[in-house]
Amino acid sequence: MASSRPRRLKTLVGAAGIVAASNDGEPAAGMRRAVDLARRAEAERITGLFTADLLQIDPAGLAGTAGAQEPLIALAALSQATSRIGLVATLSTTFHHPYNLARQIGTLDHASGGRAAWNAVTSSVGEENFGQALPSPEERYARAAEFIEIVNALFDANERDAAQRKASGAVTVDPTKFHRIDYRGRHFTVAGPLNVPPLPQGRPVQFQAGQSEAGIAIGARYAEVVYTSQPTLEGALAFATELRRRASACGRGNGLPLVMNSFHSVIGESDADAARRLEEKHARIDYAQGRLKLADMLGGHVDLSELPLDEPLPDALLPDVTSINRRRGRVEIFRRYARQGLTLRKLIIEAQETGHWSVAGTPERLADAIEERFRAGVLDVVTLHGLGNPDQEDLLLNGLLPELRRRSLIDTAYVGDDFRASLELPPLSGASASARTRQA
């Protein structure tokens, strides 16, 4: 969407769980809370709701509550309680099929009036639930590339006027305007057509998460928004530079893809209050559990149980990144921390943020950190934390967000009529009614 105004930073918050708990007074308590938080986010003009997903529960609880609900169903429910906020579902290209996913995310776009997005991930866990070994990162990303190509081709192939509303309110569908794609690749064969009528947005917005070598390559080629963990400004600059270099080499322009970070914050009323809150947070860490979590950040095959807390990790314990079959980008971050000489205790503290950007301070200090990355051109979309947290919500809603608005960094109203417009993405290009064929 063309605009003469300065571009603003786009904001996301996590969608609350819709699930019922055994001690709820009645089964709809979780749904009501999720709806309330979604409506409050929309009232604050937050750009979108984001859902994470993992397709397993690990016995040690290292993943927290991520993966507690199916994202598409949860967001479909929240779409009926909101009208402007975007809806981002994290979905696995390793454990889904592209035709089914295109139907599901396409239906969400219809149900929400053009607010759907999907975050393509290749998954690092869950293979035991699908009767297969976890493929290598290179194989997972090769499958993901075909997956995204197919989904886009299915959405592009159907003609925009394939469905028409009659005066009675019913919809008539012209089957001659639904077209095959006849895709044949190494991982998938999909004939089409997609039997979901053309979407309000044309395509759902394409997010992608991954910062390994293969992850950067696929994000540069296909994503409209790339989600990355970059705990330092230096790392964020290097990542954004390489991502955009590769995107340019793929013939992409218009500043795509946008770069998204999750901002893990501890907000205080003063510097002393922020320091106190951070100290209390660290005091709550279970260091026995923390050793397991740090081992998971290092690929899952490192035994830290007998190491002293206040000494650095021996270099010999650090895994070779190429030997790791999952989350190589995360492993690289924690290898870097360890080689900087951080003690095991400090590494466990860092592991609580899982390698994400983390800052503690007043709303003004946090706004300074966000503005620095935004002005440096390495932050286009940020996930904010604190909504629904009694200890942080007031400081988020009445401290950080107003400060970001005062600096004209974030939107004060929704832009346009759908999620693409709210993100100020350029118009879709390459959409065609003709089929796309890829030979293996």
PyMOL commands that set and color helices and strands:
alter all, ss='L'
color gray80, all
select helices_A, chain A and resi 29-43+71-79+98-112+127-129+137-157+175-177+213-222+233-249+271-283+287-297+315-317+321-323+328-339+344-351+363-375+393-406+419-423
alter helices_A, ss='H'
color red, helices_A
select strands_A, chain A and resi 10-14+48-51+86-92+116-121+163-165+171-173+183-184+189-190+205-209+225-227+258-267+357-361+381-384
alter strands_A, ss='S'
color yellow, strands_A
deselect
rebuild
show_as cartoon
